[in-house]
């Protein structure tokens, strides 16, 4: 059995990594905090031109018609770069849900534009009160009870909300559900929205955790105290190794969840919701640990807004809680196991 990613999947992630390294360095992330829409100039257009935004869209609508498994490594790269653009909600949640459940006219109206990047799609979690990039989006997938609605921008009101991570533009959305916006009244589709969003947040959290570990290892190797690098101290090594171990457990769990979602429910695919919640628990715990260890190892400078560390600390805290925190997903795992 093959447990590794295919060469083209790895190359795709490397392409995304190169794009983000060139167009989304820490200085660009920091600048996005002051941008009215929280954007990095030109990045969305570059991602659209390379096909990243339309990875999960059907070929008939200009997409690459790829699976969740093809998205998971790029999502980790978006976390590693602390990318401000709402790529996950657009490409990993809204597009695949629309592709699978929208009627022909709705799919024709939105999927092509979403794949080419001229329309921004977002999605709200059934667990959260706020929706990412709702003020800027052209279409939002919103859940209400056992229904999922595709709501155009003109049919909802978005009120901006403060976020610890200023690059994540959150809004409270007020809207009225009706038959014209109904995408599905199947509870399984609400569960799919939650699974896709939780998996995307988990993958990004793993990327954030890895960036925090890299930043911390580099810092403790250079920072000297009493004439020697602080990284030689056993306690510091333990902090870093504990984070590395947590990420080594979380990463494969996220990959397994992506495979499970791509396979679907059944004897071969297993239970996607169970696998996703397991991955979200491990990823949330790992990034929380990475944040605490990074802050402790950096010392006082880690508390300053001038240091780039805070970009990833705040992204890590936000992703840990988004689409259901570790406690929520532990309950979900317990309920799934109890149900047999």
Beta strands, then each sheet from edge to edge (+ up, - down):
strand 1: 121-123
strand 2: 130-132
strand 3: 139-144
strand 4: 147-152
strand 5: 156-161
strand 6: 170-175
strand 7: 182-184
strand 8: 224-225
strand 9: 228-229
sheet 1: 1+ 3+ 4- 7+
sheet 2: 2+ 6- 5+
sheet 3: 8+ 9-
end
